[in-house]
Amino acid sequence: MLCGGHVGEAHGKRLEELKTMSSFTPTYITLHKSEFPATQSVKCRCAGKKHKFVATGNKPACGCIGPGFIQNAKRNHYCALVQAGTSPEKYKETMLTLGKYHSRDIHEWEGGSCSFHPLVKCTCKVCTVDENGSYPEMKCQGQPYRSAHPLTCEFHALAYEIE
């Protein structure tokens, strides 16, 4: 068994590496192309340009892996460890969901949904939250849950899914 702190630190360092990449190396492509064929063609939307990690005025964020995303990914990794307890299957399921859906701001899909946060968040600030972060009795209509730093860059979204 590996120490969660060390795995989390390695995860963060790997995300820092992925942040600087704009395409996959030939070795990486060879390693992953059978399961992820898009590795052969996908490129970062900011290739040759400067990343814009924070939206300002009428200019949206670029949607690539940035400091805010990395901070949240490390936090989500820790939460996945805690919620999984001693179940490696639960940990694996949560990490795969984070990589494939949650990071892309998809919280419901055919056959499933994010099980580690409510799908609707309170907007009235009056609803009571239980120990799992859910609202057992919503008093307001609420709003759909949104990821704080979604990966909209296909390259970085795929890189995180593989990671």
C-alpha positions as CSV (number, residue, x, y, z in Angstrom):
1,M,0.0,0.0,0.0
2,L,1.3,3.5,-0.8
3,C,1.1,6.5,1.5
4,G,-1.7,8.8,0.4
5,G,0.4,11.9,1.1
6,H,3.2,10.7,-1.2
7,V,0.7,9.7,-3.9
8,G,-1.0,13.1,-3.7
9,E,2.4,14.9,-3.9
10,A,3.4,12.8,-6.9
11,H,0.0,13.6,-8.5
12,G,0.5,17.3,-8.0
13,K,4.0,17.2,-9.5
14,R,2.7,15.3,-12.5
15,L,0.0,17.9,-13.0
16,E,2.7,20.6,-12.9
17,E,4.5,18.8,-15.7
18,L,1.3,18.4,-17.8
19,K,0.5,22.1,-17.3
20,T,3.6,23.0,-19.4
21,M,2.9,20.5,-22.2
22,S,1.1,21.3,-25.5
23,S,1.3,17.9,-27.1
24,F,2.2,14.3,-26.2
25,T,5.6,12.9,-26.8
26,P,6.0,10.0,-29.2
27,T,6.8,7.7,-26.2
28,Y,3.7,8.8,-24.3
29,I,1.6,8.3,-27.5
30,T,3.0,4.7,-28.0
31,L,2.2,3.9,-24.3
32,H,-1.4,5.2,-24.4
33,K,-2.7,5.1,-28.0
34,S,-4.4,1.8,-27.8
35,E,-6.7,2.9,-24.9
36,F,-6.7,6.6,-25.9
37,P,-6.3,7.0,-29.7
38,A,-6.8,10.8,-29.5
39,T,-3.3,11.1,-28.0
40,Q,-2.0,10.9,-31.6
41,S,-3.7,14.1,-32.8
42,V,-4.9,16.3,-29.9
43,K,-3.0,19.5,-29.2
44,C,-3.3,22.2,-26.5
45,R,-5.6,25.0,-27.6
46,C,-3.0,27.5,-26.4
47,A,-0.1,26.0,-28.3
48,G,2.2,28.9,-29.2
49,K,0.2,31.3,-27.0
50,K,0.2,32.3,-23.4
51,H,-2.3,30.6,-21.1
52,K,-5.1,32.6,-19.5
53,F,-5.9,30.7,-16.3
54,V,-8.3,33.3,-14.9
55,A,-11.3,34.8,-16.7
56,T,-11.5,38.6,-16.7
57,G,-14.1,40.8,-18.2
58,N,-15.2,39.4,-21.5
59,K,-12.2,37.1,-21.9
60,P,-12.8,33.5,-20.6
61,A,-10.1,31.3,-19.1
62,C,-8.3,29.1,-21.5
63,G,-9.5,25.8,-19.9
64,C,-6.0,24.3,-19.6
65,I,-4.4,22.8,-16.5
66,G,-3.5,25.8,-14.3
67,P,-2.7,26.6,-10.7
68,G,-6.3,26.7,-9.6
69,F,-7.1,23.4,-11.2
70,I,-4.0,21.8,-9.7
71,Q,-5.0,23.0,-6.2
72,N,-8.5,21.6,-6.6
73,A,-7.2,18.3,-8.1
74,K,-5.0,17.8,-5.1
75,R,-7.9,18.6,-2.8
76,N,-10.1,16.2,-4.7
77,H,-7.5,13.5,-4.5
78,Y,-7.3,13.8,-0.8
79,C,-11.1,13.7,-0.5
80,A,-11.2,10.6,-2.7
81,L,-8.7,8.9,-0.3
82,V,-10.8,9.8,2.7
83,Q,-14.2,8.8,1.1
84,A,-12.7,5.5,-0.2
85,G,-11.7,4.4,3.3
86,T,-10.0,1.0,2.8
87,S,-11.7,0.3,-0.5
88,P,-9.3,0.4,-3.5
89,E,-12.3,-0.1,-5.8
90,K,-14.0,3.1,-4.5
91,Y,-10.8,5.1,-4.8
92,K,-10.3,3.9,-8.3
93,E,-13.9,4.7,-9.3
94,T,-13.7,8.2,-7.8
95,M,-10.4,9.0,-9.5
96,L,-11.7,7.7,-12.9
97,T,-14.9,9.8,-12.4
98,L,-12.8,12.9,-11.6
99,G,-10.6,12.5,-14.7
100,K,-13.3,11.6,-17.2
101,Y,-16.2,13.7,-16.1
102,H,-15.9,16.0,-13.1
103,S,-12.8,17.8,-14.4
104,R,-14.7,18.6,-17.6
105,D,-17.7,20.0,-15.6
106,I,-19.8,16.9,-16.4
107,H,-21.6,15.7,-13.3
108,E,-24.3,13.5,-14.8
109,W,-23.8,11.0,-17.6
110,E,-25.5,8.0,-19.1
111,G,-25.1,5.3,-16.4
112,G,-23.9,7.5,-13.5
113,S,-23.2,10.8,-11.8
114,C,-20.7,12.3,-9.4
115,S,-21.3,10.6,-6.0
116,F,-19.0,12.9,-4.0
117,H,-20.9,16.2,-4.3
118,P,-24.6,17.2,-4.6
119,L,-25.8,17.8,-8.2
120,V,-27.6,20.9,-7.1
121,K,-26.2,23.6,-4.8
122,C,-28.2,25.8,-2.5
123,T,-28.6,29.4,-3.5
124,C,-30.5,30.8,-0.6
125,K,-27.9,30.1,2.1
126,V,-30.7,28.8,4.4
127,C,-30.7,25.1,3.4
128,T,-29.2,22.7,5.9
129,V,-26.1,20.7,4.8
130,D,-25.6,17.2,6.2
131,E,-22.2,15.6,7.0
132,N,-21.8,14.4,3.4
133,G,-22.2,17.9,2.0
134,S,-25.7,17.2,0.6
135,Y,-29.0,19.0,1.2
136,P,-31.5,16.5,2.5
137,E,-34.3,19.1,2.5
138,M,-33.7,21.9,-0.1
139,K,-35.8,25.0,0.6
140,C,-34.8,26.7,-2.6
141,Q,-34.6,25.7,-6.3
142,G,-30.8,25.8,-6.1
143,Q,-28.5,25.7,-9.1
144,P,-26.6,23.0,-10.9
145,Y,-23.2,22.2,-9.4
146,R,-20.3,23.6,-11.5
147,S,-16.6,22.8,-11.3
148,A,-14.5,25.8,-10.3
149,H,-11.8,25.2,-13.0
150,P,-13.2,23.0,-15.7
151,L,-10.8,21.6,-18.3
152,T,-12.2,22.7,-21.7
153,C,-8.9,22.2,-23.5
154,E,-9.2,18.7,-25.1
155,F,-5.4,18.1,-24.7
156,H,-5.3,18.9,-21.0
157,A,-8.6,17.2,-20.3
158,L,-7.3,14.0,-22.0
159,A,-3.9,14.3,-20.2
160,Y,-5.7,14.6,-16.8
161,E,-8.0,11.7,-17.6
162,I,-4.9,9.5,-18.4
163,E,-3.1,10.7,-15.2
